[in-house]
Amino acid sequence: MTGLAGCVLCGGTIAPDGYRWDCGGAQPAFRARVEATADDGAAGVSDRGKRRGVNADAMALATAGSWTIGVVCDGVSMSPRAERAALVAAEVGAASLVVRLRDGAVPEVALHEAAVRAGRAVAALAASVDAAPACTYVAGIAGPEGVWSAWIGDSRAYWLPDEGTGMALTEDDVGAYDALSAWLGADAGEPVPRVRSYRPAVPGRLLLCTDGLWRYLPGAGGLRAALVRRRGVASGGGGLLEEAGALVGHALDAGGHDNITALLIRPPVAVRAGRAAGRGR
């Protein structure tokens, strides 16, 4: 593993996660804006926002055969090194999904196992239960048979069709006063993800996002309308990367109080001919 030179605090070597190896100082602009794309056009944008010193959101995109995989995580702000938790969870979750889907695991099993592996990796970062990095987690996969999502916490997945009414595919894990009731971390116990599937009847997009976006556009209708408006004025042909950037831009224009991440996956053509049928557990 090769470090990056030039800590703004002391001039020392910076680790790949944006901290200096010895002093632990975070680099202010590290991951301030991150863009990612997959070969099939899936794309995501993550932005630090206007009020946060560090981007504690993270995302990962991958493909495995006919499957497109996305994972989005949001570091819990009250925990130490929350951005490390999010990065580790996103990378481990996506890598596990690639392996299990290539091995032929059914989507529900692959998603459950990936979330558990991500949770264990985040738990391993803790110096103690009282100093435990933590994050939320949402993963989505799209393939010929439909779209699936799994989540822990309040990062969300939505189905946003080209025509018709969109829908949320996740339900926030929150309790009184909107406090998180589930997350990944050593102080959260073994992860118990919920998994939901959906077979779209029309073309559309699977959106994975953090609360930095959905607090400004909390419903599928508002999110879909924002994409429709963007497609109506787009001239550069930027595809899903441009659309994800437009969603992030909406949150920034509305205040950008938190880190913001939007990741979009367009399912393959085979899904679009299917009859709508959803199931959850």
ABEGO torsion letter per residue (X at the ends): XBBBBGBAAAGBBBBAAGBBAAAGBBBAABGABBBBBBAAGBBBBBBAEAABABBABBBBBBBBEABBBBBBBBBBAABBGAAAAAAAAAAAAAAAAAAAAAAGBBAAAAAAAAAAAAAAAAAAABABAABBBBBBBBBBBBBAAEBBBBBBEABBBBBBBABEBBBBABBBBBBBGGBBABBBEAAAEBBBBBBBBBBBABBEBBBBBBAAAAAABABAAAAAAAAAAAAAABAAGAEAAAAAAAAAAAAAAAGGABBBBBBBBBBBAAAAABBBBBBBX
